[in-house]
Amino acid sequence: MQMDEAEKLRRAWAAKGSPPCDHPTKAKEYHLGSATGDKVCTTCGEGFFR
C-alpha cells in the first residue's frame, strides 16, 4: 500500500471517530514504489514500524 493511500485511510478512520480496530490485515508500505520496511493496517491505516 502506498503511503498516500494509508494517509487517506487514517483520515477516513478519524472522521468515523477513530473506533477501535483489530488490524485484521496488514500490508507492506511503499513510498514512490520502494518498500519502506513498515506495514500498514488495510482497515484503519495505522502504521506498524520495525
All heavy atoms as atom14 arrays in JSON, in Angstrom:
{
  "sequence": "MQMDEAEKLRRAWAAKGSPPCDHPTKAKEYHLGSATGDKVCTTCGEGFFR",
  "atom14_mask": [
    [1, 1, 1, 1, 1, 1, 1, 1, 0, 0, 0, 0, 0, 0],
    [1, 1, 1, 1, 1, 1, 1, 1, 1, 0, 0, 0, 0, 0],
    [1, 1, 1, 1, 1, 1, 1, 1, 0, 0, 0, 0, 0, 0],
    [1, 1, 1, 1, 1, 1, 1, 1, 0, 0, 0, 0, 0, 0],
    [1, 1, 1, 1, 1, 1, 1, 1, 1, 0, 0, 0, 0, 0],
    [1, 1, 1, 1, 1, 0, 0, 0, 0, 0, 0, 0, 0, 0],
    [1, 1, 1, 1, 1, 1, 1, 1, 1, 0, 0, 0, 0, 0],
    [1, 1, 1, 1, 1, 1, 1, 1, 1, 0, 0, 0, 0, 0],
    [1, 1, 1, 1, 1, 1, 1, 1, 0, 0, 0, 0, 0, 0],
    [1, 1, 1, 1, 1, 1, 1, 1, 1, 1, 1, 0, 0, 0],
    [1, 1, 1, 1, 1, 1, 1, 1, 1, 1, 1, 0, 0, 0],
    [1, 1, 1, 1, 1, 0, 0, 0, 0, 0, 0, 0, 0, 0],
    [1, 1, 1, 1, 1, 1, 1, 1, 1, 1, 1, 1, 1, 1],
    [1, 1, 1, 1, 1, 0, 0, 0, 0, 0, 0, 0, 0, 0],
    [1, 1, 1, 1, 1, 0, 0, 0, 0, 0, 0, 0, 0, 0],
    [1, 1, 1, 1, 1, 1, 1, 1, 1, 0, 0, 0, 0, 0],
    [1, 1, 1, 1, 0, 0, 0, 0, 0, 0, 0, 0, 0, 0],
    [1, 1, 1, 1, 1, 1, 0, 0, 0, 0, 0, 0, 0, 0],
    [1, 1, 1, 1, 1, 1, 1, 0, 0, 0, 0, 0, 0, 0],
    [1, 1, 1, 1, 1, 1, 1, 0, 0, 0, 0, 0, 0, 0],
    [1, 1, 1, 1, 1, 1, 0, 0, 0, 0, 0, 0, 0, 0],
    [1, 1, 1, 1, 1, 1, 1, 1, 0, 0, 0, 0, 0, 0],
    [1, 1, 1, 1, 1, 1, 1, 1, 1, 1, 0, 0, 0, 0],
    [1, 1, 1, 1, 1, 1, 1, 0, 0, 0, 0, 0, 0, 0],
    [1, 1, 1, 1, 1, 1, 1, 0, 0, 0, 0, 0, 0, 0],
    [1, 1, 1, 1, 1, 1, 1, 1, 1, 0, 0, 0, 0, 0],
    [1, 1, 1, 1, 1, 0, 0, 0, 0, 0, 0, 0, 0, 0],
    [1, 1, 1, 1, 1, 1, 1, 1, 1, 0, 0, 0, 0, 0],
    [1, 1, 1, 1, 1, 1, 1, 1, 1, 0, 0, 0, 0, 0],
    [1, 1, 1, 1, 1, 1, 1, 1, 1, 1, 1, 1, 0, 0],
    [1, 1, 1, 1, 1, 1, 1, 1, 1, 1, 0, 0, 0, 0],
    [1, 1, 1, 1, 1, 1, 1, 1, 0, 0, 0, 0, 0, 0],
    [1, 1, 1, 1, 0, 0, 0, 0, 0, 0, 0, 0, 0, 0],
    [1, 1, 1, 1, 1, 1, 0, 0, 0, 0, 0, 0, 0, 0],
    [1, 1, 1, 1, 1, 0, 0, 0, 0, 0, 0, 0, 0, 0],
    [1, 1, 1, 1, 1, 1, 1, 0, 0, 0, 0, 0, 0, 0],
    [1, 1, 1, 1, 0, 0, 0, 0, 0, 0, 0, 0, 0, 0],
    [1, 1, 1, 1, 1, 1, 1, 1, 0, 0, 0, 0, 0, 0],
    [1, 1, 1, 1, 1, 1, 1, 1, 1, 0, 0, 0, 0, 0],
    [1, 1, 1, 1, 1, 1, 1, 0, 0, 0, 0, 0, 0, 0],
    [1, 1, 1, 1, 1, 1, 0, 0, 0, 0, 0, 0, 0, 0],
    [1, 1, 1, 1, 1, 1, 1, 0, 0, 0, 0, 0, 0, 0],
    [1, 1, 1, 1, 1, 1, 1, 0, 0, 0, 0, 0, 0, 0],
    [1, 1, 1, 1, 1, 1, 0, 0, 0, 0, 0, 0, 0, 0],
    [1, 1, 1, 1, 0, 0, 0, 0, 0, 0, 0, 0, 0, 0],
    [1, 1, 1, 1, 1, 1, 1, 1, 1, 0, 0, 0, 0, 0],
    [1, 1, 1, 1, 0, 0, 0, 0, 0, 0, 0, 0, 0, 0],
    [1, 1, 1, 1, 1, 1, 1, 1, 1, 1, 1, 0, 0, 0],
    [1, 1, 1, 1, 1, 1, 1, 1, 1, 1, 1, 0, 0, 0],
    [1, 1, 1, 1, 1, 1, 1, 1, 1, 1, 1, 0, 0, 0]
  ],
  "atom14_positions": [
    [[0.85, -1.17, 0.0], [0.0, 0.0, 0.0], [0.9, 1.23, 0.0], [1.86, 1.31, 0.75], [-0.88, -0.02, 1.25], [-1.69, 1.23, 1.42], [-2.74, 1.24, 2.88], [-3.86, -0.05, 2.46], [0.0, 0.0, 0.0], [0.0, 0.0, 0.0], [0.0, 0.0, 0.0], [0.0, 0.0, 0.0], [0.0, 0.0, 0.0], [0.0, 0.0, 0.0]],
    [[0.58, 2.18, -0.85], [1.34, 3.42, -0.92], [1.07, 4.27, 0.32], [-0.01, 4.21, 0.91], [0.95, 4.19, -2.18], [1.41, 3.54, -3.46], [2.92, 3.53, -3.61], [3.62, 4.46, -3.23], [3.44, 2.46, -4.17], [0.0, 0.0, 0.0], [0.0, 0.0, 0.0], [0.0, 0.0, 0.0], [0.0, 0.0, 0.0], [0.0, 0.0, 0.0]],
    [[2.05, 5.06, 0.7], [1.93, 5.91, 1.89], [0.73, 6.85, 1.8], [0.03, 7.06, 2.79], [3.21, 6.73, 2.11], [4.37, 5.92, 2.58], [5.87, 6.93, 2.77], [5.54, 7.7, 4.33], [0.0, 0.0, 0.0], [0.0, 0.0, 0.0], [0.0, 0.0, 0.0], [0.0, 0.0, 0.0], [0.0, 0.0, 0.0], [0.0, 0.0, 0.0]],
    [[0.49, 7.42, 0.63], [-0.63, 8.36, 0.5], [-1.98, 7.65, 0.64], [-2.93, 8.22, 1.18], [-0.55, 9.14, -0.81], [-0.59, 8.27, -2.05], [-0.23, 7.08, -1.98], [-0.99, 8.79, -3.12], [0.0, 0.0, 0.0], [0.0, 0.0, 0.0], [0.0, 0.0, 0.0], [0.0, 0.0, 0.0], [0.0, 0.0, 0.0], [0.0, 0.0, 0.0]],
    [[-2.06, 6.39, 0.22], [-3.29, 5.61, 0.42], [-3.53, 5.38, 1.91], [-4.67, 5.46, 2.38], [-3.2, 4.27, -0.28], [-3.15, 4.36, -1.79], [-2.94, 2.99, -2.4], [-1.77, 2.58, -2.53], [-3.95, 2.33, -2.72], [0.0, 0.0, 0.0], [0.0, 0.0, 0.0], [0.0, 0.0, 0.0], [0.0, 0.0, 0.0], [0.0, 0.0, 0.0]],
    [[-2.47, 5.07, 2.64], [-2.58, 4.85, 4.08], [-3.03, 6.12, 4.79], [-3.86, 6.08, 5.7], [-1.25, 4.36, 4.65], [0.0, 0.0, 0.0], [0.0, 0.0, 0.0], [0.0, 0.0, 0.0], [0.0, 0.0, 0.0], [0.0, 0.0, 0.0], [0.0, 0.0, 0.0], [0.0, 0.0, 0.0], [0.0, 0.0, 0.0], [0.0, 0.0, 0.0]],
    [[-2.53, 7.26, 4.35], [-2.93, 8.53, 4.94], [-4.41, 8.79, 4.72], [-5.11, 9.25, 5.61], [-2.09, 9.68, 4.37], [-2.45, 11.04, 4.92], [-2.28, 11.17, 6.42], [-1.43, 10.48, 7.0], [-3.01, 11.98, 7.02], [0.0, 0.0, 0.0], [0.0, 0.0, 0.0], [0.0, 0.0, 0.0], [0.0, 0.0, 0.0], [0.0, 0.0, 0.0]],
    [[-4.92, 8.47, 3.54], [-6.34, 8.63, 3.25], [-7.17, 7.74, 4.18], [-8.22, 8.16, 4.68], [-6.63, 8.3, 1.8], [-6.16, 9.35, 0.83], [-6.44, 8.94, -0.6], [-5.79, 9.88, -1.58], [-5.96, 9.43, -2.97], [0.0, 0.0, 0.0], [0.0, 0.0, 0.0], [0.0, 0.0, 0.0], [0.0, 0.0, 0.0], [0.0, 0.0, 0.0]],
    [[-6.71, 6.5, 4.4], [-7.41, 5.6, 5.32], [-7.43, 6.16, 6.73], [-8.46, 6.12, 7.4], [-6.72, 4.23, 5.35], [-7.07, 3.25, 4.26], [-6.23, 1.98, 4.42], [-8.54, 2.9, 4.27], [0.0, 0.0, 0.0], [0.0, 0.0, 0.0], [0.0, 0.0, 0.0], [0.0, 0.0, 0.0], [0.0, 0.0, 0.0], [0.0, 0.0, 0.0]],
    [[-6.29, 6.69, 7.19], [-6.22, 7.27, 8.55], [-7.19, 8.43, 8.7], [-7.89, 8.53, 9.71], [-4.79, 7.73, 8.86], [-3.85, 6.6, 9.21], [-2.53, 7.12, 9.76], [-1.69, 7.72, 8.75], [-0.87, 7.05, 7.95], [-0.78, 5.74, 8.04], [-0.13, 7.68, 7.07], [0.0, 0.0, 0.0], [0.0, 0.0, 0.0], [0.0, 0.0, 0.0]],
    [[-7.26, 9.28, 7.7], [-8.17, 10.43, 7.77], [-9.63, 9.98, 7.78], [-10.44, 10.5, 8.53], [-7.92, 11.38, 6.61], [-6.63, 12.12, 6.75], [-6.4, 13.05, 5.59], [-5.07, 13.64, 5.7], [-4.64, 14.6, 4.92], [-5.42, 15.1, 3.98], [-3.43, 15.07, 5.07], [0.0, 0.0, 0.0], [0.0, 0.0, 0.0], [0.0, 0.0, 0.0]],
    [[-9.96, 9.0, 6.94], [-11.33, 8.48, 6.89], [-11.69, 7.81, 8.2], [-12.81, 7.96, 8.71], [-11.48, 7.5, 5.73], [0.0, 0.0, 0.0], [0.0, 0.0, 0.0], [0.0, 0.0, 0.0], [0.0, 0.0, 0.0], [0.0, 0.0, 0.0], [0.0, 0.0, 0.0], [0.0, 0.0, 0.0], [0.0, 0.0, 0.0], [0.0, 0.0, 0.0]],
    [[-10.74, 7.09, 8.79], [-10.97, 6.41, 10.07], [-11.19, 7.44, 11.18], [-12.07, 7.28, 12.02], [-9.8, 5.49, 10.39], [-10.12, 4.45, 11.42], [-9.75, 4.46, 12.73], [-10.89, 3.27, 11.24], [-10.24, 3.35, 13.36], [-10.94, 2.59, 12.47], [-11.53, 2.7, 10.15], [-11.61, 1.39, 12.65], [-12.19, 1.49, 10.33], [-12.22, 0.86, 11.56]],
    [[-10.41, 8.48, 11.17], [-10.55, 9.55, 12.17], [-11.9, 10.25, 12.02], [-12.52, 10.63, 13.02], [-9.41, 10.55, 12.04], [0.0, 0.0, 0.0], [0.0, 0.0, 0.0], [0.0, 0.0, 0.0], [0.0, 0.0, 0.0], [0.0, 0.0, 0.0], [0.0, 0.0, 0.0], [0.0, 0.0, 0.0], [0.0, 0.0, 0.0], [0.0, 0.0, 0.0]],
    [[-12.37, 10.39, 10.79], [-13.66, 11.03, 10.55], [-14.8, 10.2, 11.13], [-15.87, 10.73, 11.44], [-13.87, 11.25, 9.05], [0.0, 0.0, 0.0], [0.0, 0.0, 0.0], [0.0, 0.0, 0.0], [0.0, 0.0, 0.0], [0.0, 0.0, 0.0], [0.0, 0.0, 0.0], [0.0, 0.0, 0.0], [0.0, 0.0, 0.0], [0.0, 0.0, 0.0]],
    [[-14.56, 8.9, 11.28], [-15.56, 8.0, 11.88], [-15.47, 8.02, 13.41], [-16.16, 7.27, 14.08], [-15.34, 6.57, 11.4], [-15.59, 6.36, 9.94], [-15.33, 4.91, 9.58], [-15.49, 4.66, 8.09], [-15.2, 3.27, 7.75], [0.0, 0.0, 0.0], [0.0, 0.0, 0.0], [0.0, 0.0, 0.0], [0.0, 0.0, 0.0], [0.0, 0.0, 0.0]],
    [[-14.58, 8.82, 13.94], [-14.41, 8.9, 15.38], [-13.33, 7.98, 15.92], [-13.24, 7.75, 17.12], [0.0, 0.0, 0.0], [0.0, 0.0, 0.0], [0.0, 0.0, 0.0], [0.0, 0.0, 0.0], [0.0, 0.0, 0.0], [0.0, 0.0, 0.0], [0.0, 0.0, 0.0], [0.0, 0.0, 0.0], [0.0, 0.0, 0.0], [0.0, 0.0, 0.0]],
    [[-12.51, 7.43, 15.05], [-11.41, 6.53, 15.41], [-11.86, 5.36, 16.3], [-11.34, 5.17, 17.4], [-10.29, 7.3, 16.09], [-9.77, 8.27, 15.22], [0.0, 0.0, 0.0], [0.0, 0.0, 0.0], [0.0, 0.0, 0.0], [0.0, 0.0, 0.0], [0.0, 0.0, 0.0], [0.0, 0.0, 0.0], [0.0, 0.0, 0.0], [0.0, 0.0, 0.0]],
    [[-12.82, 4.56, 15.81], [-13.23, 3.4, 16.6], [-12.08, 2.4, 16.72], [-11.14, 2.45, 15.91], [-14.39, 2.81, 15.79], [-14.16, 3.27, 14.4], [-13.5, 4.62, 14.52], [0.0, 0.0, 0.0], [0.0, 0.0, 0.0], [0.0, 0.0, 0.0], [0.0, 0.0, 0.0], [0.0, 0.0, 0.0], [0.0, 0.0, 0.0], [0.0, 0.0, 0.0]],
    [[-12.13, 1.51, 17.7], [-11.07, 0.52, 17.83], [-10.96, -0.34, 16.57], [-11.96, -0.62, 15.91], [-11.52, -0.35, 19.02], [-12.53, 0.48, 19.74], [-13.16, 1.38, 18.74], [0.0, 0.0, 0.0], [0.0, 0.0, 0.0], [0.0, 0.0, 0.0], [0.0, 0.0, 0.0], [0.0, 0.0, 0.0], [0.0, 0.0, 0.0], [0.0, 0.0, 0.0]],
    [[-9.76, -0.74, 16.25], [-9.51, -1.59, 15.08], [-8.65, -2.77, 15.53], [-7.66, -2.57, 16.25], [-8.81, -0.8, 13.98], [-8.48, -1.78, 12.49], [0.0, 0.0, 0.0], [0.0, 0.0, 0.0], [0.0, 0.0, 0.0], [0.0, 0.0, 0.0], [0.0, 0.0, 0.0], [0.0, 0.0, 0.0], [0.0, 0.0, 0.0], [0.0, 0.0, 0.0]],
    [[-9.01, -3.96, 15.11], [-8.23, -5.15, 15.44], [-7.07, -5.37, 14.47], [-6.32, -6.32, 14.61], [-9.12, -6.39, 15.43], [-10.14, -6.36, 16.55], [-9.86, -5.74, 17.6], [-11.22, -6.96, 16.38], [0.0, 0.0, 0.0], [0.0, 0.0, 0.0], [0.0, 0.0, 0.0], [0.0, 0.0, 0.0], [0.0, 0.0, 0.0], [0.0, 0.0, 0.0]],
    [[-6.95, -4.52, 13.46], [-5.9, -4.6, 12.45], [-5.85, -6.01, 11.84], [-4.82, -6.7, 11.93], [-4.54, -4.21, 13.03], [-4.57, -2.98, 13.85], [-4.95, -1.74, 13.35], [-4.31, -2.77, 15.17], [-4.89, -0.85, 14.32], [-4.52, -1.44, 15.43], [0.0, 0.0, 0.0], [0.0, 0.0, 0.0], [0.0, 0.0, 0.0], [0.0, 0.0, 0.0]],
    [[-6.96, -6.45, 11.23], [-7.03, -7.82, 10.72], [-6.06, -8.11, 9.59], [-5.6, -9.25, 9.45], [-8.48, -7.95, 10.25], [-8.91, -6.55, 9.95], [-8.17, -5.69, 10.94], [0.0, 0.0, 0.0], [0.0, 0.0, 0.0], [0.0, 0.0, 0.0], [0.0, 0.0, 0.0], [0.0, 0.0, 0.0], [0.0, 0.0, 0.0], [0.0, 0.0, 0.0]],
    [[-5.73, -7.12, 8.78], [-4.81, -7.34, 7.66], [-3.82, -6.2, 7.59], [-4.21, -5.03, 7.63], [-5.58, -7.42, 6.33], [-6.62, -8.38, 6.44], [-4.66, -7.8, 5.19], [0.0, 0.0, 0.0], [0.0, 0.0, 0.0], [0.0, 0.0, 0.0], [0.0, 0.0, 0.0], [0.0, 0.0, 0.0], [0.0, 0.0, 0.0], [0.0, 0.0, 0.0]],
    [[-2.55, -6.55, 7.48], [-1.5, -5.56, 7.34], [-0.79, -5.79, 6.01], [-0.55, -6.92, 5.62], [-0.5, -5.66, 8.49], [-1.13, -5.38, 9.84], [-0.15, -5.64, 10.95], [-0.87, -5.57, 12.29], [-0.14, -6.27, 13.33], [0.0, 0.0, 0.0], [0.0, 0.0, 0.0], [0.0, 0.0, 0.0], [0.0, 0.0, 0.0], [0.0, 0.0, 0.0]],
    [[-0.49, -4.7, 5.33], [0.2, -4.77, 4.05], [1.52, -4.03, 4.13], [1.68, -3.11, 4.94], [-0.68, -4.15, 2.96], [0.0, 0.0, 0.0], [0.0, 0.0, 0.0], [0.0, 0.0, 0.0], [0.0, 0.0, 0.0], [0.0, 0.0, 0.0], [0.0, 0.0, 0.0], [0.0, 0.0, 0.0], [0.0, 0.0, 0.0], [0.0, 0.0, 0.0]],
    [[2.45, -4.41, 3.27], [3.72, -3.69, 3.19], [3.45, -2.27, 2.73], [2.59, -2.03, 1.89], [4.66, -4.36, 2.19], [5.22, -5.66, 2.65], [6.19, -6.21, 1.61], [6.77, -7.52, 2.06], [7.72, -8.04, 1.05], [0.0, 0.0, 0.0], [0.0, 0.0, 0.0], [0.0, 0.0, 0.0], [0.0, 0.0, 0.0], [0.0, 0.0, 0.0]],
    [[4.21, -1.34, 3.3], [4.07, 0.07, 2.92], [5.13, 0.42, 1.88], [6.27, 0.0, 1.99], [4.23, 0.95, 4.15], [4.06, 2.42, 3.85], [4.27, 3.27, 5.07], [5.36, 3.21, 5.66], [3.33, 3.99, 5.44], [0.0, 0.0, 0.0], [0.0, 0.0, 0.0], [0.0, 0.0, 0.0], [0.0, 0.0, 0.0], [0.0, 0.0, 0.0]],
    [[4.71, 1.2, 0.89], [5.6, 1.65, -0.17], [5.55, 3.16, -0.29], [4.51, 3.77, -0.03], [5.18, 1.04, -1.51], [5.36, -0.45, -1.56], [4.35, -1.31, -1.13], [6.53, -1.01, -2.04], [4.51, -2.68, -1.16], [6.7, -2.38, -2.08], [5.69, -3.21, -1.64], [5.85, -4.57, -1.67], [0.0, 0.0, 0.0], [0.0, 0.0, 0.0]],
    [[6.67, 3.74, -0.66], [6.74, 5.17, -0.94], [7.39, 5.33, -2.31], [8.55, 4.93, -2.49], [7.54, 5.9, 0.13], [7.64, 7.38, -0.11], [6.55, 8.21, -0.11], [8.71, 8.15, -0.4], [6.94, 9.44, -0.36], [8.24, 9.43, -0.55], [0.0, 0.0, 0.0], [0.0, 0.0, 0.0], [0.0, 0.0, 0.0], [0.0, 0.0, 0.0]],
    [[6.61, 5.85, -3.26], [7.09, 6.02, -4.63], [7.63, 4.71, -5.21], [8.66, 4.68, -5.89], [8.15, 7.12, -4.71], [7.7, 8.5, -4.23], [8.87, 9.47, -4.25], [6.54, 9.02, -5.05], [0.0, 0.0, 0.0], [0.0, 0.0, 0.0], [0.0, 0.0, 0.0], [0.0, 0.0, 0.0], [0.0, 0.0, 0.0], [0.0, 0.0, 0.0]],
    [[6.96, 3.61, -4.89], [7.32, 2.3, -5.44], [8.38, 1.55, -4.67], [8.65, 0.4, -4.97], [0.0, 0.0, 0.0], [0.0, 0.0, 0.0], [0.0, 0.0, 0.0], [0.0, 0.0, 0.0], [0.0, 0.0, 0.0], [0.0, 0.0, 0.0], [0.0, 0.0, 0.0], [0.0, 0.0, 0.0], [0.0, 0.0, 0.0], [0.0, 0.0, 0.0]],
    [[8.99, 2.16, -3.68], [10.02, 1.5, -2.89], [9.46, 1.1, -1.53], [8.8, 1.9, -0.87], [11.22, 2.42, -2.67], [11.83, 2.75, -3.89], [0.0, 0.0, 0.0], [0.0, 0.0, 0.0], [0.0, 0.0, 0.0], [0.0, 0.0, 0.0], [0.0, 0.0, 0.0], [0.0, 0.0, 0.0], [0.0, 0.0, 0.0], [0.0, 0.0, 0.0]],
    [[9.73, -0.13, -1.12], [9.26, -0.61, 0.18], [9.93, 0.17, 1.3], [11.14, 0.43, 1.24], [9.56, -2.1, 0.33], [0.0, 0.0, 0.0], [0.0, 0.0, 0.0], [0.0, 0.0, 0.0], [0.0, 0.0, 0.0], [0.0, 0.0, 0.0], [0.0, 0.0, 0.0], [0.0, 0.0, 0.0], [0.0, 0.0, 0.0], [0.0, 0.0, 0.0]],
    [[9.14, 0.55, 2.32], [9.7, 1.3, 3.44], [10.18, 0.37, 4.54], [10.89, 0.8, 5.44], [8.64, 2.24, 4.05], [7.59, 1.44, 4.6], [8.11, 3.21, 3.03], [0.0, 0.0, 0.0], [0.0, 0.0, 0.0], [0.0, 0.0, 0.0], [0.0, 0.0, 0.0], [0.0, 0.0, 0.0], [0.0, 0.0, 0.0], [0.0, 0.0, 0.0]],
    [[9.76, -0.9, 4.5], [10.1, -1.85, 5.56], [9.04, -1.88, 6.65], [9.12, -2.67, 7.57], [0.0, 0.0, 0.0], [0.0, 0.0, 0.0], [0.0, 0.0, 0.0], [0.0, 0.0, 0.0], [0.0, 0.0, 0.0], [0.0, 0.0, 0.0], [0.0, 0.0, 0.0], [0.0, 0.0, 0.0], [0.0, 0.0, 0.0], [0.0, 0.0, 0.0]],
    [[8.05, -1.01, 6.56], [6.98, -0.95, 7.55], [5.73, -1.62, 6.99], [5.67, -1.98, 5.82], [6.67, 0.51, 7.89], [7.86, 1.24, 8.48], [8.71, 0.57, 9.11], [7.95, 2.46, 8.3], [0.0, 0.0, 0.0], [0.0, 0.0, 0.0], [0.0, 0.0, 0.0], [0.0, 0.0, 0.0], [0.0, 0.0, 0.0], [0.0, 0.0, 0.0]],
    [[4.74, -1.8, 7.87], [3.46, -2.36, 7.46], [2.36, -1.41, 7.86], [2.53, -0.6, 8.77], [3.24, -3.72, 8.11], [4.23, -4.75, 7.6], [3.75, -6.13, 7.82], [4.75, -7.07, 7.16], [4.17, -8.33, 6.88], [0.0, 0.0, 0.0], [0.0, 0.0, 0.0], [0.0, 0.0, 0.0], [0.0, 0.0, 0.0], [0.0, 0.0, 0.0]],
    [[1.21, -1.51, 7.18], [0.07, -0.62, 7.42], [-1.19, -1.46, 7.49], [-1.38, -2.38, 6.7], [-0.06, 0.4, 6.26], [-1.25, 1.28, 6.45], [1.19, 1.23, 6.13], [0.0, 0.0, 0.0], [0.0, 0.0, 0.0], [0.0, 0.0, 0.0], [0.0, 0.0, 0.0], [0.0, 0.0, 0.0], [0.0, 0.0, 0.0], [0.0, 0.0, 0.0]],
    [[-2.06, -1.15, 8.45], [-3.35, -1.81, 8.55], [-4.19, -1.37, 7.35], [-4.34, -0.18, 7.1], [-4.05, -1.44, 9.86], [-5.72, -2.11, 9.98], [0.0, 0.0, 0.0], [0.0, 0.0, 0.0], [0.0, 0.0, 0.0], [0.0, 0.0, 0.0], [0.0, 0.0, 0.0], [0.0, 0.0, 0.0], [0.0, 0.0, 0.0], [0.0, 0.0, 0.0]],
    [[-4.76, -2.34, 6.63], [-5.56, -2.01, 5.46], [-6.97, -1.56, 5.82], [-7.73, -1.14, 4.96], [-5.65, -3.21, 4.5], [-6.24, -4.31, 5.18], [-4.27, -3.58, 3.97], [0.0, 0.0, 0.0], [0.0, 0.0, 0.0], [0.0, 0.0, 0.0], [0.0, 0.0, 0.0], [0.0, 0.0, 0.0], [0.0, 0.0, 0.0], [0.0, 0.0, 0.0]],
    [[-7.32, -1.63, 7.1], [-8.64, -1.19, 7.56], [-8.62, 0.27, 8.02], [-9.42, 1.08, 7.58], [-9.14, -2.08, 8.7], [-9.17, -3.43, 8.26], [-10.53, -1.67, 9.16], [0.0, 0.0, 0.0], [0.0, 0.0, 0.0], [0.0, 0.0, 0.0], [0.0, 0.0, 0.0], [0.0, 0.0, 0.0], [0.0, 0.0, 0.0], [0.0, 0.0, 0.0]],
    [[-7.67, 0.59, 8.92], [-7.65, 1.94, 9.51], [-6.45, 2.78, 9.11], [-6.4, 3.96, 9.39], [-7.72, 1.84, 11.04], [-6.23, 1.17, 11.81], [0.0, 0.0, 0.0], [0.0, 0.0, 0.0], [0.0, 0.0, 0.0], [0.0, 0.0, 0.0], [0.0, 0.0, 0.0], [0.0, 0.0, 0.0], [0.0, 0.0, 0.0], [0.0, 0.0, 0.0]],
    [[-5.44, 2.16, 8.49], [-4.28, 2.91, 8.02], [-3.17, 3.09, 9.05], [-2.16, 3.73, 8.77], [0.0, 0.0, 0.0], [0.0, 0.0, 0.0], [0.0, 0.0, 0.0], [0.0, 0.0, 0.0], [0.0, 0.0, 0.0], [0.0, 0.0, 0.0], [0.0, 0.0, 0.0], [0.0, 0.0, 0.0], [0.0, 0.0, 0.0], [0.0, 0.0, 0.0]],
    [[-3.34, 2.51, 10.24], [-2.29, 2.67, 11.26], [-1.0, 2.0, 10.8], [-1.01, 0.92, 10.24], [-2.74, 2.04, 12.59], [-1.7, 2.22, 13.69], [-2.19, 1.74, 15.05], [-3.4, 1.64, 15.26], [-1.32, 1.48, 15.89], [0.0, 0.0, 0.0], [0.0, 0.0, 0.0], [0.0, 0.0, 0.0], [0.0, 0.0, 0.0], [0.0, 0.0, 0.0]],
    [[0.12, 2.68, 11.05], [1.41, 2.17, 10.67], [2.05, 1.34, 11.77], [1.91, 1.65, 12.95], [0.0, 0.0, 0.0], [0.0, 0.0, 0.0], [0.0, 0.0, 0.0], [0.0, 0.0, 0.0], [0.0, 0.0, 0.0], [0.0, 0.0, 0.0], [0.0, 0.0, 0.0], [0.0, 0.0, 0.0], [0.0, 0.0, 0.0], [0.0, 0.0, 0.0]],
    [[2.76, 0.3, 11.35], [3.49, -0.56, 12.29], [4.94, -0.56, 11.83], [5.26, -0.97, 10.72], [2.91, -1.98, 12.3], [1.49, -2.0, 12.77], [0.45, -1.85, 11.87], [1.22, -2.12, 14.12], [-0.87, -1.85, 12.32], [-0.1, -2.12, 14.56], [-1.13, -1.97, 13.65], [0.0, 0.0, 0.0], [0.0, 0.0, 0.0], [0.0, 0.0, 0.0]],
    [[5.78, -0.05, 12.7], [7.18, 0.18, 12.34], [8.04, -0.96, 12.85], [7.71, -1.62, 13.81], [7.63, 1.53, 12.88], [6.66, 2.62, 12.52], [5.77, 3.12, 13.45], [6.6, 3.09, 11.23], [4.85, 4.1, 13.1], [5.69, 4.08, 10.87], [4.82, 4.57, 11.81], [0.0, 0.0, 0.0], [0.0, 0.0, 0.0], [0.0, 0.0, 0.0]],
    [[9.14, -1.12, 12.21], [10.07, -2.22, 12.53], [10.34, -2.33, 13.99], [10.53, -1.63, 14.8], [11.39, -2.02, 11.82], [11.28, -2.03, 10.35], [12.63, -1.91, 9.76], [12.49, -1.19, 8.49], [13.5, -0.83, 7.75], [14.7, -1.07, 8.14], [13.29, -0.21, 6.65], [0.0, 0.0, 0.0], [0.0, 0.0, 0.0], [0.0, 0.0, 0.0]]
  ]
}
